[in-house]
Amino acid sequence: MHDPASKYFNCTDRERAIFEAGIKLGTIYHQYVGAPLNLSNAESLEKAMSQSAKVQPFVEDAVVRIDKEQISKKQGVYKYITLTGDMLNVTIRIKYGDQQVTAKLRYVPEMDYPLMYIEE
């Protein structure tokens, strides 16, 4: 794998994979939170989020799930809500060099926070 940006990174391949995972999760969160949402478009939004992450460098896989139960609870008079961080469950797998990292974004109830972290 040739990475023309590697000369700018003073880190190991594992550290770079972790960095890339953080960038991808942050992109998903900040790009899509606030998107209009109801049960009719939840699956297509999940797919769009996954597919947009997969075209980014070093992504081997990305799976996005939106908590549809929360969508059902929050239906309003105008029949849509906006996506919030507590609805997201994202798994992304990054490979950089010979290092592979699996990172997650999911709501952690005891923290009341959508946490991004390294799973493997």
Summary of the structure (lengths in Angstrom):
residues: 120
radius of gyration: 15.9
end to end distance: 22.0
largest distance: 53.6
contacts: 341
relative contact order: 0.22
helix: 38%
strand: 31%
